[in-house]
Amino acid sequence: MLQHAVPHVRDGGSIVITSSVVGLIGFGDLCAYGAAKHGQVGLMRSAAKELAGRRIRVDTLHPGPTSTVFQADIEMRATGLDRDTAAMTFDGMIPLGSHTTPEETARAALYLASDASARITASIFAIDGGMSG
């Protein structure tokens, strides 16, 4: 994606790579997924240095469990529990005690893409309620 998008990004722009909390921590039975998400961090760090001359900032955004139907399905399959009990089980792994909302993730992405984060590049931005800490 970066290979094809970078020529179209204006100088001084921002690229936000959406990853996952799994890109910051190990998680059993998710080796391929974890390797891919960790790889995004390496890609971001290299791209941030390569694109700095054009003042293009590159960061990764790492949401934790997020309140979506997709996440609920993952949690139910992983635990074998009903939706609410599975969600509570996952909430127990999050220090702040609850899932991230899609709106919270969107606000974090907007911040990284905006001029408010003009001096931020090559950063890992976790929005995971402390799960990766």
N, CA, C and O atoms as CSV, one atom per row, in Angstrom:
chain,resi,resn,atom,element,x,y,z
A,1,MET,N,N,0.825,-1.178,0.000
A,1,MET,CA,C,0.000,0.000,0.000
A,1,MET,C,C,0.876,1.251,0.000
A,1,MET,O,O,0.643,2.170,-0.785
A,2,LEU,N,N,1.885,1.291,0.879
A,2,LEU,CA,C,2.751,2.464,0.929
A,2,LEU,C,C,3.439,2.715,-0.404
A,2,LEU,O,O,3.546,3.857,-0.849
A,3,GLN,N,N,3.897,1.658,-1.029
A,3,GLN,CA,C,4.606,1.797,-2.311
A,3,GLN,C,C,3.767,2.574,-3.317
A,3,GLN,O,O,4.289,3.403,-4.063
A,4,HIS,N,N,2.473,2.304,-3.334
A,4,HIS,CA,C,1.596,2.953,-4.313
A,4,HIS,C,C,1.047,4.291,-3.809
A,4,HIS,O,O,0.725,5.168,-4.611
A,5,ALA,N,N,0.939,4.452,-2.490
A,5,ALA,CA,C,0.346,5.669,-1.948
A,5,ALA,C,C,1.344,6.817,-1.808
A,5,ALA,O,O,1.000,7.974,-2.049
A,6,VAL,N,N,2.571,6.499,-1.421
A,6,VAL,CA,C,3.558,7.547,-1.114
A,6,VAL,C,C,3.735,8.563,-2.238
A,6,VAL,O,O,3.825,9.755,-1.944
A,7,PRO,N,N,3.791,8.164,-3.503
A,7,PRO,CA,C,3.949,9.182,-4.549
A,7,PRO,C,C,2.805,10.203,-4.593
A,7,PRO,O,O,2.960,11.287,-5.156
A,8,HIS,N,N,1.667,9.859,-4.003
A,8,HIS,CA,C,0.506,10.748,-4.034
A,8,HIS,C,C,0.330,11.551,-2.742
A,8,HIS,O,O,-0.537,12.421,-2.669
A,9,VAL,N,N,1.149,11.262,-1.723
A,9,VAL,CA,C,1.047,11.989,-0.457
A,9,VAL,C,C,1.792,13.308,-0.612
A,9,VAL,O,O,2.936,13.340,-1.066
A,10,ARG,N,N,1.127,14.396,-0.228
A,10,ARG,CA,C,1.752,15.714,-0.361
A,10,ARG,C,C,2.876,15.865,0.656
A,10,ARG,O,O,2.828,15.280,1.738
A,11,ASP,N,N,3.873,16.641,0.307
A,11,ASP,CA,C,4.937,16.949,1.253
A,11,ASP,C,C,4.310,17.582,2.490
A,11,ASP,O,O,3.410,18.416,2.393
A,12,GLY,N,N,4.801,17.170,3.648
A,12,GLY,CA,C,4.238,17.659,4.897
A,12,GLY,C,C,3.021,16.875,5.348
A,12,GLY,O,O,2.370,17.252,6.322
A,13,GLY,N,N,2.704,15.791,4.656
A,13,GLY,CA,C,1.536,14.988,4.990
A,13,GLY,C,C,1.799,13.984,6.107
A,13,GLY,O,O,2.836,14.019,6.769
A,14,SER,N,N,0.852,13.109,6.294
A,14,SER,CA,C,0.924,12.126,7.368
A,14,SER,C,C,0.384,10.790,6.877
A,14,SER,O,O,-0.605,10.731,6.146
A,15,ILE,N,N,1.048,9.726,7.292
A,15,ILE,CA,C,0.585,8.365,7.013
A,15,ILE,C,C,0.400,7.684,8.359
A,15,ILE,O,O,1.312,7.660,9.185
A,16,VAL,N,N,-0.780,7.134,8.571
A,16,VAL,CA,C,-1.070,6.401,9.797
A,16,VAL,C,C,-1.332,4.952,9.419
A,16,VAL,O,O,-2.288,4.647,8.706
A,17,ILE,N,N,-0.480,4.070,9.899
A,17,ILE,CA,C,-0.628,2.640,9.637
A,17,ILE,C,C,-1.409,2.042,10.801
A,17,ILE,O,O,-0.961,2.099,11.946
A,18,THR,N,N,-2.562,1.475,10.516
A,18,THR,CA,C,-3.359,0.854,11.571
A,18,THR,C,C,-2.849,-0.554,11.811
A,18,THR,O,O,-2.824,-1.387,10.905
A,19,SER,N,N,-2.448,-0.802,13.033
A,19,SER,CA,C,-1.917,-2.094,13.428
A,19,SER,C,C,-2.834,-2.683,14.488
A,19,SER,O,O,-4.052,-2.705,14.313
A,20,SER,N,N,-2.269,-3.155,15.570
A,20,SER,CA,C,-3.025,-3.805,16.637
A,20,SER,C,C,-2.163,-3.860,17.880
A,20,SER,O,O,-0.938,-3.784,17.796
A,21,VAL,N,N,-2.798,-3.992,19.029
A,21,VAL,CA,C,-2.056,-4.215,20.268
A,21,VAL,C,C,-1.174,-5.459,20.131
A,21,VAL,O,O,-0.139,-5.562,20.789
A,22,VAL,N,N,-1.579,-6.388,19.289
A,22,VAL,CA,C,-0.786,-7.600,19.074
A,22,VAL,C,C,0.569,-7.257,18.443
A,22,VAL,O,O,1.510,-8.045,18.538
A,23,GLY,N,N,0.673,-6.104,17.810
A,23,GLY,CA,C,1.948,-5.655,17.268
A,23,GLY,C,C,2.907,-5.143,18.327
A,23,GLY,O,O,4.050,-4.800,18.026
A,24,LEU,N,N,2.439,-5.092,19.575
A,24,LEU,CA,C,3.263,-4.595,20.671
A,24,LEU,C,C,3.547,-5.658,21.723
A,24,LEU,O,O,4.492,-5.534,22.502
A,25,ILE,N,N,2.733,-6.695,21.741
A,25,ILE,CA,C,2.895,-7.765,22.729
A,25,ILE,C,C,2.777,-9.105,22.032
A,25,ILE,O,O,2.249,-9.180,20.922
A,26,GLY,N,N,3.249,-10.142,22.651
A,26,GLY,CA,C,3.044,-11.486,22.121
A,26,GLY,C,C,1.691,-12.013,22.554
A,26,GLY,O,O,1.197,-11.666,23.627
A,27,PHE,N,N,1.100,-12.838,21.733
A,27,PHE,CA,C,-0.183,-13.442,22.050
A,27,PHE,C,C,-0.160,-14.866,21.536
A,27,PHE,O,O,0.057,-15.077,20.343
A,28,GLY,N,N,-0.373,-15.839,22.385
A,28,GLY,CA,C,-0.331,-17.236,21.977
A,28,GLY,C,C,-1.299,-17.559,20.856
A,28,GLY,O,O,-2.373,-16.966,20.753
A,29,ASP,N,N,-0.914,-18.492,20.030
A,29,ASP,CA,C,-1.726,-18.998,18.909
A,29,ASP,C,C,-1.994,-17.953,17.826
A,29,ASP,O,O,-2.891,-18.137,17.003
A,30,LEU,N,N,-1.239,-16.872,17.816
A,30,LEU,CA,C,-1.417,-15.835,16.800
A,30,LEU,C,C,-0.085,-15.473,16.156
A,30,LEU,O,O,0.166,-14.304,15.865
A,31,CYS,N,N,0.767,-16.463,15.932
A,31,CYS,CA,C,2.135,-16.186,15.467
A,31,CYS,C,C,2.171,-15.405,14.156
A,31,CYS,O,O,2.869,-14.395,14.065
A,32,ALA,N,N,1.444,-15.846,13.153
A,32,ALA,CA,C,1.492,-15.168,11.853
A,32,ALA,C,C,0.922,-13.755,11.961
A,32,ALA,O,O,1.486,-12.807,11.414
A,33,TYR,N,N,-0.186,-13.623,12.661
A,33,TYR,CA,C,-0.805,-12.304,12.842
A,33,TYR,C,C,0.141,-11.387,13.618
A,33,TYR,O,O,0.339,-10.231,13.243
A,34,GLY,N,N,0.719,-11.903,14.690
A,34,GLY,CA,C,1.661,-11.119,15.491
A,34,GLY,C,C,2.875,-10.685,14.693
A,34,GLY,O,O,3.320,-9.543,14.801
A,35,ALA,N,N,3.412,-11.600,13.889
A,35,ALA,CA,C,4.575,-11.257,13.064
A,35,ALA,C,C,4.223,-10.162,12.064
A,35,ALA,O,O,5.016,-9.248,11.837
A,36,ALA,N,N,3.048,-10.248,11.470
A,36,ALA,CA,C,2.623,-9.227,10.511
A,36,ALA,C,C,2.467,-7.870,11.195
A,36,ALA,O,O,2.886,-6.849,10.650
A,37,LYS,N,N,1.873,-7.853,12.370
A,37,LYS,CA,C,1.658,-6.590,13.080
A,37,LYS,C,C,2.975,-6.011,13.593
A,37,LYS,O,O,3.159,-4.794,13.562
A,38,HIS,N,N,3.898,-6.859,14.067
A,38,HIS,CA,C,5.223,-6.371,14.449
A,38,HIS,C,C,5.967,-5.840,13.217
A,38,HIS,O,O,6.706,-4.859,13.305
A,39,GLY,N,N,5.764,-6.493,12.079
A,39,GLY,CA,C,6.379,-6.034,10.830
A,39,GLY,C,C,5.928,-4.642,10.442
A,39,GLY,O,O,6.696,-3.875,9.861
A,40,GLN,N,N,4.683,-4.310,10.761
A,40,GLN,CA,C,4.191,-2.961,10.460
A,40,GLN,C,C,4.980,-1.906,11.233
A,40,GLN,O,O,5.192,-0.800,10.736
A,41,VAL,N,N,5.410,-2.244,12.435
A,41,VAL,CA,C,6.205,-1.304,13.227
A,41,VAL,C,C,7.551,-1.060,12.534
A,41,VAL,O,O,7.990,0.084,12.418
A,42,GLY,N,N,8.196,-2.122,12.081
A,42,GLY,CA,C,9.458,-1.960,11.362
A,42,GLY,C,C,9.287,-1.177,10.077
A,42,GLY,O,O,10.120,-0.336,9.739
A,43,LEU,N,N,8.207,-1.452,9.359
A,43,LEU,CA,C,7.907,-0.712,8.136
A,43,LEU,C,C,7.725,0.768,8.446
A,43,LEU,O,O,8.259,1.624,7.740
A,44,MET,N,N,6.974,1.070,9.498
A,44,MET,CA,C,6.732,2.459,9.881
A,44,MET,C,C,8.031,3.178,10.214
A,44,MET,O,O,8.254,4.309,9.782
A,45,ARG,N,N,8.890,2.512,10.990
A,45,ARG,CA,C,10.141,3.158,11.393
A,45,ARG,C,C,11.025,3.463,10.185
A,45,ARG,O,O,11.631,4.532,10.105
A,46,SER,N,N,11.094,2.526,9.257
A,46,SER,CA,C,11.897,2.752,8.049
A,46,SER,C,C,11.277,3.836,7.171
A,46,SER,O,O,11.974,4.733,6.698
A,47,ALA,N,N,9.972,3.751,6.957
A,47,ALA,CA,C,9.300,4.736,6.109
A,47,ALA,C,C,9.394,6.139,6.708
A,47,ALA,O,O,9.552,7.115,5.976
A,48,ALA,N,N,9.297,6.244,8.032
A,48,ALA,CA,C,9.388,7.560,8.673
A,48,ALA,C,C,10.736,8.205,8.378
A,48,ALA,O,O,10.809,9.407,8.123
A,49,LYS,N,N,11.792,7.418,8.411
A,49,LYS,CA,C,13.120,7.967,8.112
A,49,LYS,C,C,13.259,8.296,6.622
A,49,LYS,O,O,13.808,9.336,6.257
A,50,GLU,N,N,12.758,7.402,5.771
A,50,GLU,CA,C,12.868,7.627,4.330
A,50,GLU,C,C,12.073,8.840,3.867
A,50,GLU,O,O,12.475,9.520,2.923
A,51,LEU,N,N,10.958,9.116,4.518
A,51,LEU,CA,C,10.069,10.183,4.058
A,51,LEU,C,C,10.253,11.490,4.822
A,51,LEU,O,O,9.598,12.486,4.513
A,52,ALA,N,N,11.128,11.492,5.805
A,52,ALA,CA,C,11.344,12.700,6.608
A,52,ALA,C,C,11.798,13.876,5.754
A,52,ALA,O,O,11.447,15.018,6.050
A,53,GLY,N,N,12.559,13.626,4.715
A,53,GLY,CA,C,13.016,14.701,3.831
A,53,GLY,C,C,11.871,15.425,3.144
A,53,GLY,O,O,12.009,16.581,2.745
A,54,ARG,N,N,10.744,14.746,3.005
A,54,ARG,CA,C,9.545,15.377,2.436
A,54,ARG,C,C,8.609,15.862,3.541
A,54,ARG,O,O,7.495,16.307,3.265
A,55,ARG,N,N,9.064,15.776,4.792
A,55,ARG,CA,C,8.261,16.151,5.959
A,55,ARG,C,C,6.981,15.334,6.069
A,55,ARG,O,O,5.980,15.802,6.611
A,56,ILE,N,N,7.021,14.114,5.553
A,56,ILE,CA,C,5.886,13.198,5.693
A,56,ILE,C,C,6.105,12.399,6.972
A,56,ILE,O,O,7.127,11.734,7.138
A,57,ARG,N,N,5.143,12.475,7.856
A,57,ARG,CA,C,5.205,11.758,9.127
A,57,ARG,C,C,4.556,10.387,8.956
A,57,ARG,O,O,3.550,10.251,8.260
A,58,VAL,N,N,5.134,9.380,9.591
A,58,VAL,CA,C,4.599,8.023,9.513
A,58,VAL,C,C,4.553,7.453,10.929
A,58,VAL,O,O,5.564,7.438,11.632
A,59,ASP,N,N,3.383,6.989,11.338
A,59,ASP,CA,C,3.179,6.440,12.680
A,59,ASP,C,C,2.309,5.188,12.589
A,59,ASP,O,O,1.633,4.948,11.589
A,60,THR,N,N,2.348,4.400,13.658
A,60,THR,CA,C,1.433,3.258,13.735
A,60,THR,C,C,0.454,3.483,14.875
A,60,THR,O,O,0.801,4.032,15.920
A,61,LEU,N,N,-0.768,3.048,14.649
A,61,LEU,CA,C,-1.852,3.134,15.626
A,61,LEU,C,C,-2.194,1.708,16.039
A,61,LEU,O,O,-2.457,0.855,15.192
A,62,HIS,N,N,-2.189,1.453,17.353
A,62,HIS,CA,C,-2.362,0.090,17.873
A,62,HIS,C,C,-3.570,-0.004,18.799
A,62,HIS,O,O,-3.425,0.103,20.017
A,63,PRO,N,N,-4.762,-0.203,18.235
A,63,PRO,CA,C,-5.932,-0.372,19.103
A,63,PRO,C,C,-5.898,-1.730,19.802
A,63,PRO,O,O,-5.410,-2.724,19.265
A,64,GLY,N,N,-6.431,-1.731,21.008
A,64,GLY,CA,C,-6.665,-2.983,21.717
A,64,GLY,C,C,-8.031,-3.521,21.314
A,64,GLY,O,O,-8.593,-3.098,20.304
A,65,PRO,N,N,-8.568,-4.449,22.098
A,65,PRO,CA,C,-9.910,-4.957,21.797
A,65,PRO,C,C,-10.888,-3.795,21.652
A,65,PRO,O,O,-10.957,-2.909,22.504
A,66,THR,N,N,-11.631,-3.820,20.568
A,66,THR,CA,C,-12.532,-2.728,20.223
A,66,THR,C,C,-13.962,-3.238,20.153
A,66,THR,O,O,-14.210,-4.338,19.659
A,67,SER,N,N,-14.885,-2.456,20.636
A,67,SER,CA,C,-16.298,-2.845,20.686
A,67,SER,C,C,-16.905,-2.885,19.286
A,67,SER,O,O,-17.511,-1.916,18.830
A,68,THR,N,N,-16.732,-4.022,18.613
A,68,THR,CA,C,-17.315,-4.239,17.289
A,68,THR,C,C,-17.859,-5.666,17.215
A,68,THR,O,O,-17.516,-6.512,18.041
A,69,VAL,N,N,-18.691,-5.920,16.241
A,69,VAL,CA,C,-19.216,-7.264,16.015
A,69,VAL,C,C,-18.066,-8.218,15.678
A,69,VAL,O,O,-18.051,-9.364,16.127
A,70,PHE,N,N,-17.117,-7.742,14.893
A,70,PHE,CA,C,-15.946,-8.553,14.513
A,70,PHE,C,C,-15.180,-9.001,15.755
A,70,PHE,O,O,-14.837,-10.176,15.887
A,71,GLN,N,N,-14.911,-8.058,16.671
A,71,GLN,CA,C,-14.178,-8.384,17.896
A,71,GLN,C,C,-14.985,-9.332,18.774
A,71,GLN,O,O,-14.422,-10.249,19.371
A,72,ALA,N,N,-16.288,-9.123,18.858
A,72,ALA,CA,C,-17.134,-10.006,19.669
A,72,ALA,C,C,-17.044,-11.440,19.160
A,72,ALA,O,O,-16.977,-12.376,19.957
A,73,ASP,N,N,-17.042,-11.618,17.847
A,73,ASP,CA,C,-16.934,-12.958,17.267
A,73,ASP,C,C,-15.591,-13.599,17.634
A,73,ASP,O,O,-15.537,-14.779,17.981
A,74,ILE,N,N,-14.511,-12.818,17.556
A,74,ILE,CA,C,-13.183,-13.323,17.929
A,74,ILE,C,C,-13.192,-13.760,19.395
A,74,ILE,O,O,-12.700,-14.838,19.730
A,75,GLU,N,N,-13.746,-12.933,20.252
A,75,GLU,CA,C,-13.761,-13.225,21.679
A,75,GLU,C,C,-14.595,-14.466,22.004
A,75,GLU,O,O,-14.194,-15.279,22.837
A,76,MET,N,N,-15.736,-14.616,21.362
A,76,MET,CA,C,-16.580,-15.795,21.606
A,76,MET,C,C,-15.889,-17.065,21.141
A,76,MET,O,O,-15.936,-18.087,21.824
A,77,ARG,N,N,-15.235,-17.001,19.956
A,77,ARG,CA,C,-14.514,-18.184,19.458
A,77,ARG,C,C,-13.309,-18.495,20.332
A,77,ARG,O,O,-13.009,-19.665,20.570
A,78,ALA,N,N,-12.612,-17.471,20.812
A,78,ALA,CA,C,-11.412,-17.683,21.623
A,78,ALA,C,C,-11.738,-18.264,22.996
A,78,ALA,O,O,-10.973,-19.061,23.538
A,79,THR,N,N,-12.871,-17.861,23.553
A,79,THR,CA,C,-13.204,-18.276,24.919
A,79,THR,C,C,-14.250,-19.374,24.995
A,79,THR,O,O,-14.333,-20.081,25.999
A,80,GLY,N,N,-15.053,-19.528,23.945
A,80,GLY,CA,C,-16.162,-20.483,23.994
A,80,GLY,C,C,-17.313,-19.995,24.863
A,80,GLY,O,O,-18.183,-20.775,25.251
A,81,LEU,N,N,-17.312,-18.701,25.164
A,81,LEU,CA,C,-18.337,-18.123,26.035
A,81,LEU,C,C,-19.322,-17.289,25.228
A,81,LEU,O,O,-19.074,-16.959,24.068
A,82,ASP,N,N,-20.452,-16.951,25.864
A,82,ASP,CA,C,-21.408,-16.065,25.201
A,82,ASP,C,C,-20.799,-14.677,25.071
A,82,ASP,O,O,-19.781,-14.368,25.690
A,83,ARG,N,N,-21.440,-13.846,24.255
A,83,ARG,CA,C,-20.872,-12.534,23.900
A,83,ARG,C,C,-20.529,-11.677,25.116
A,83,ARG,O,O,-19.417,-11.158,25.212
A,84,ASP,N,N,-21.475,-11.525,26.049
A,84,ASP,CA,C,-21.243,-10.647,27.196
A,84,ASP,C,C,-20.157,-11.183,28.120
A,84,ASP,O,O,-19.322,-10.418,28.604
A,85,THR,N,N,-20.160,-12.489,28.368
A,85,THR,CA,C,-19.148,-13.084,29.250
A,85,THR,C,C,-17.774,-13.036,28.596
A,85,THR,O,O,-16.775,-12.789,29.271
A,86,ALA,N,N,-17.716,-13.270,27.290
A,86,ALA,CA,C,-16.440,-13.188,26.573
A,86,ALA,C,C,-15.896,-11.769,26.623
A,86,ALA,O,O,-14.696,-11.575,26.819
A,87,ALA,N,N,-16.766,-10.769,26.448
A,87,ALA,CA,C,-16.336,-9.372,26.505
A,87,ALA,C,C,-15.809,-9.038,27.896
A,87,ALA,O,O,-14.800,-8.344,28.023
A,88,MET,N,N,-16.472,-9.518,28.929
A,88,MET,CA,C,-16.010,-9.267,30.301
A,88,MET,C,C,-14.659,-9.936,30.545
A,88,MET,O,O,-13.814,-9.395,31.259
A,89,THR,N,N,-14.456,-11.106,29.956
A,89,THR,CA,C,-13.173,-11.797,30.087
A,89,THR,C,C,-12.065,-10.962,29.471
A,89,THR,O,O,-10.998,-10.802,30.064
A,90,PHE,N,N,-12.314,-10.428,28.281
A,90,PHE,CA,C,-11.317,-9.578,27.624
A,90,PHE,C,C,-11.132,-8.259,28.388
A,90,PHE,O,O,-10.012,-7.761,28.503
A,91,ASP,N,N,-12.218,-7.701,28.904
A,91,ASP,CA,C,-12.105,-6.481,29.707
A,91,ASP,C,C,-11.159,-6.701,30.889
A,91,ASP,O,O,-10.462,-5.779,31.313
A,92,GLY,N,N,-11.139,-7.919,31.413
A,92,GLY,CA,C,-10.266,-8.248,32.528
A,92,GLY,C,C,-8.787,-8.206,32.178
A,92,GLY,O,O,-7.947,-8.120,33.074
A,93,MET,N,N,-8.448,-8.267,30.884
A,93,MET,CA,C,-7.051,-8.188,30.437
A,93,MET,C,C,-6.611,-6.745,30.176
A,93,MET,O,O,-5.436,-6.486,29.917
A,94,ILE,N,N,-7.553,-5.815,30.245
A,94,ILE,CA,C,-7.290,-4.411,29.918
A,94,ILE,C,C,-7.219,-3.618,31.222
A,94,ILE,O,O,-8.214,-3.540,31.943
A,95,PRO,N,N,-6.060,-3.027,31.542
A,95,PRO,CA,C,-5.946,-2.306,32.808
A,95,PRO,C,C,-7.033,-1.248,33.041
A,95,PRO,O,O,-7.498,-1.099,34.171
A,96,LEU,N,N,-7.445,-0.519,32.014
A,96,LEU,CA,C,-8.519,0.450,32.207
A,96,LEU,C,C,-9.898,-0.208,32.245
A,96,LEU,O,O,-10.898,0.469,32.479
A,97,GLY,N,N,-9.960,-1.514,32.018
A,97,GLY,CA,C,-11.161,-2.292,32.287
A,97,GLY,C,C,-12.253,-2.309,31.247
A,97,GLY,O,O,-13.340,-2.820,31.515
A,98,SER,N,N,-12.001,-1.760,30.053
A,98,SER,CA,C,-13.054,-1.830,29.037
A,98,SER,C,C,-12.459,-1.726,27.641
A,98,SER,O,O,-11.341,-1.250,27.447
A,99,HIS,N,N,-13.245,-2.187,26.681
A,99,HIS,CA,C,-12.856,-2.144,25.279
A,99,HIS,C,C,-12.733,-0.689,24.799
A,99,HIS,O,O,-13.362,0.221,25.339
A,100,THR,N,N,-11.915,-0.507,23.783
A,100,THR,CA,C,-11.830,0.760,23.075
A,100,THR,C,C,-13.064,0.865,22.180
A,100,THR,O,O,-13.582,-0.152,21.718
A,101,THR,N,N,-13.524,2.057,21.937
A,101,THR,CA,C,-14.641,2.233,21.004
A,101,THR,C,C,-14.090,2.612,19.631
A,101,THR,O,O,-12.992,3.159,19.532
A,102,PRO,N,N,-14.840,2.328,18.584
A,102,PRO,CA,C,-14.400,2.764,17.254
A,102,PRO,C,C,-14.191,4.278,17.188
A,102,PRO,O,O,-13.297,4.751,16.486
A,103,GLU,N,N,-14.999,5.027,17.906
A,103,GLU,CA,C,-14.871,6.486,17.907
A,103,GLU,C,C,-13.550,6.930,18.550
A,103,GLU,O,O,-12.926,7.884,18.085
A,104,GLU,N,N,-13.129,6.249,19.604
A,104,GLU,CA,C,-11.854,6.583,20.246
A,104,GLU,C,C,-10.690,6.315,19.298
A,104,GLU,O,O,-9.743,7.098,19.227
A,105,THR,N,N,-10.767,5.209,18.574
A,105,THR,CA,C,-9.726,4.893,17.599
A,105,THR,C,C,-9.718,5.931,16.479
A,105,THR,O,O,-8.652,6.364,16.040
A,106,ALA,N,N,-10.894,6.328,16.021
A,106,ALA,CA,C,-10.977,7.338,14.967
A,106,ALA,C,C,-10.382,8.666,15.431
A,106,ALA,O,O,-9.687,9.329,14.661
A,107,ARG,N,N,-10.643,9.064,16.673
A,107,ARG,CA,C,-10.074,10.318,17.186
A,107,ARG,C,C,-8.556,10.239,17.274
A,107,ARG,O,O,-7.869,11.224,17.005
A,108,ALA,N,N,-8.024,9.073,17.652
A,108,ALA,CA,C,-6.564,8.906,17.710
A,108,ALA,C,C,-5.963,9.009,16.312
A,108,ALA,O,O,-4.932,9.656,16.126
A,109,ALA,N,N,-6.599,8.377,15.331
A,109,ALA,CA,C,-6.113,8.448,13.949
A,109,ALA,C,C,-6.175,9.886,13.432
A,109,ALA,O,O,-5.251,10.351,12.765
A,110,LEU,N,N,-7.261,10.583,13.742
A,110,LEU,CA,C,-7.399,11.978,13.322
A,110,LEU,C,C,-6.300,12.838,13.940
A,110,LEU,O,O,-5.737,13.699,13.264
A,111,TYR,N,N,-5.990,12.616,15.211
A,111,TYR,CA,C,-4.912,13.355,15.868
A,111,TYR,C,C,-3.588,13.123,15.137
A,111,TYR,O,O,-2.877,14.079,14.825
A,112,LEU,N,N,-3.256,11.862,14.863
A,112,LEU,CA,C,-1.991,11.551,14.191
A,112,LEU,C,C,-1.942,12.134,12.777
A,112,LEU,O,O,-0.866,12.486,12.293
A,113,ALA,N,N,-3.075,12.238,12.124
A,113,ALA,CA,C,-3.118,12.765,10.760
A,113,ALA,C,C,-3.154,14.296,10.724
A,113,ALA,O,O,-2.916,14.903,9.680
A,114,SER,N,N,-3.450,14.911,11.862
A,114,SER,CA,C,-3.649,16.362,11.887
A,114,SER,C,C,-2.358,17.123,12.190
A,114,SER,O,O,-1.347,16.539,12.579
A,115,ASP,N,N,-2.422,18.434,12.003
A,115,ASP,CA,C,-1.299,19.302,12.326
A,115,ASP,C,C,-1.026,19.364,13.832
A,115,ASP,O,O,0.046,19.804,14.248
A,116,ALA,N,N,-1.985,18.929,14.643
A,116,ALA,CA,C,-1.773,18.917,16.099
A,116,ALA,C,C,-0.625,17.988,16.492
A,116,ALA,O,O,-0.040,18.139,17.565
A,117,SER,N,N,-0.306,17.033,15.630
A,117,SER,CA,C,0.793,16.092,15.902
A,117,SER,C,C,1.978,16.339,14.968
A,117,SER,O,O,2.700,15.409,14.606
A,118,ALA,N,N,2.169,17.599,14.585
A,118,ALA,CA,C,3.165,17.954,13.570
A,118,ALA,C,C,4.587,17.523,13.900
A,118,ALA,O,O,5.394,17.372,12.982
A,119,ARG,N,N,4.926,17.321,15.152
A,119,ARG,CA,C,6.288,16.922,15.529
A,119,ARG,C,C,6.360,15.441,15.890
A,119,ARG,O,O,7.356,14.990,16.455
A,120,ILE,N,N,5.335,14.699,15.574
A,120,ILE,CA,C,5.306,13.270,15.898
A,120,ILE,C,C,5.509,12.468,14.632
A,120,ILE,O,O,4.756,12.606,13.668
A,121,THR,N,N,6.530,11.630,14.639
A,121,THR,CA,C,6.759,10.688,13.550
A,121,THR,C,C,7.530,9.501,14.102
A,121,THR,O,O,8.219,9.616,15.116
A,122,ALA,N,N,7.412,8.373,13.440
A,122,ALA,CA,C,8.043,7.123,13.876
A,122,ALA,C,C,7.561,6.720,15.259
A,122,ALA,O,O,8.308,6.118,16.031
A,123,SER,N,N,6.314,7.050,15.574
A,123,SER,CA,C,5.794,6.737,16.902
A,123,SER,C,C,4.850,5.546,16.865
A,123,SER,O,O,4.176,5.265,15.874
A,124,ILE,N,N,4.843,4.876,17.982
A,124,ILE,CA,C,3.891,3.791,18.240
A,124,ILE,C,C,2.831,4.380,19.127
A,124,ILE,O,O,3.115,4.755,20.265
A,125,PHE,N,N,1.612,4.472,18.634
A,125,PHE,CA,C,0.529,5.105,19.363
A,125,PHE,C,C,-0.456,4.024,19.788
A,125,PHE,O,O,-1.291,3.585,18.998
A,126,ALA,N,N,-0.351,3.601,21.043
A,126,ALA,CA,C,-1.220,2.554,21.559
A,126,ALA,C,C,-2.502,3.164,22.102
A,126,ALA,O,O,-2.463,4.122,22.873
A,127,ILE,N,N,-3.627,2.613,21.702
A,127,ILE,CA,C,-4.916,3.017,22.230
A,127,ILE,C,C,-5.600,1.734,22.689
A,127,ILE,O,O,-6.559,1.252,22.087
A,128,ASP,N,N,-5.053,1.201,23.793
A,128,ASP,CA,C,-5.395,-0.150,24.227
A,128,ASP,C,C,-5.738,-0.251,25.710
A,128,ASP,O,O,-5.754,-1.346,26.272
A,129,GLY,N,N,-6.012,0.882,26.340
A,129,GLY,CA,C,-6.365,0.864,27.743
A,129,GLY,C,C,-5.265,0.360,28.657
A,129,GLY,O,O,-5.533,-0.093,29.770
A,130,GLY,N,N,-4.040,0.436,28.195
A,130,GLY,CA,C,-2.900,-0.007,28.994
A,130,GLY,C,C,-2.505,-1.463,28.792
A,130,GLY,O,O,-1.615,-1.963,29.481
A,131,MET,N,N,-3.144,-2.137,27.873
A,131,MET,CA,C,-2.910,-3.569,27.661
A,131,MET,C,C,-1.453,-3.875,27.286
A,131,MET,O,O,-0.919,-4.913,27.676
A,132,SER,N,N,-0.817,-2.981,26.537
A,132,SER,CA,C,0.543,-3.248,26.078
A,132,SER,C,C,1.599,-2.719,27.044
A,132,SER,O,O,2.794,-2.913,26.823
A,133,GLY,N,N,1.170,-2.061,28.100
A,133,GLY,CA,C,2.102,-1.432,29.027
A,133,GLY,C,C,2.793,-2.370,29.971
A,133,GLY,O,O,3.600,-1.936,30.793
